[in-house]
Amino acid sequence: MEELLDVLLDTVTETRVKLISLDEARALMVLLGVLEEQASSGEVREAAGEMRLRLGSRLT
């Protein structure tokens, strides 16, 4: 699962982030936050948290 999340995150380059709206990016941040809090696997929680941080840094 962690590898899948890494692949998804790696494909979200700055160019691709621009393909989603700001509202969609915010919704994705919320979903990643829920995944980070609710996932049973520590690896999934860690990967979701990292994705949130990386995506969030590109939104500011």
C-alpha positions in Angstrom: 0.0 0.0 0.0 2.8 2.4 0.8 4.3 1.8 -2.6 1.0 2.7 -4.2 0.8 5.9 -2.2 4.4 6.8 -3.1 3.6 6.2 -6.8 0.5 8.4 -6.6 2.4 11.1 -4.8 5.3 11.0 -7.2 2.9 11.5 -10.2 1.5 14.7 -8.5 4.1 17.1 -9.8 3.7 20.8 -9.7 2.3 20.7 -13.2 -0.3 18.1 -12.4 -1.4 19.9 -9.2 -2.5 22.7 -11.5 -4.9 20.3 -13.2 -7.1 20.1 -10.1 -8.9 23.1 -8.7 -8.1 24.6 -5.4 -11.4 23.3 -4.0 -10.5 19.8 -5.2 -7.0 20.1 -3.6 -8.6 21.1 -0.3 -11.0 18.2 -0.4 -8.1 15.8 -1.1 -6.3 17.3 1.9 -9.3 16.5 4.1 -9.5 13.0 2.7 -5.8 12.4 3.3 -6.3 13.7 6.9 -9.1 11.2 7.5 -7.0 8.4 6.1 -4.0 9.5 8.2 -6.2 9.3 11.3 -8.3 6.3 10.6 -6.0 3.8 8.7 -5.1 0.7 10.6 -1.7 0.4 9.0 1.1 2.7 10.4 2.7 2.7 6.9 -0.5 4.0 5.4 -1.0 6.6 8.1 2.6 7.8 7.6 2.3 7.9 3.7 -1.0 9.8 3.9 0.6 12.3 6.3 3.5 12.8 4.0 1.2 13.2 1.0 -0.8 15.9 2.9 2.4 17.8 3.8 3.8 17.7 0.3 0.5 18.6 -1.4 -0.1 21.3 1.2 3.3 22.8 0.5 2.4 23.2 -3.1 -0.9 24.9 -2.4 0.7 27.8 -0.5 
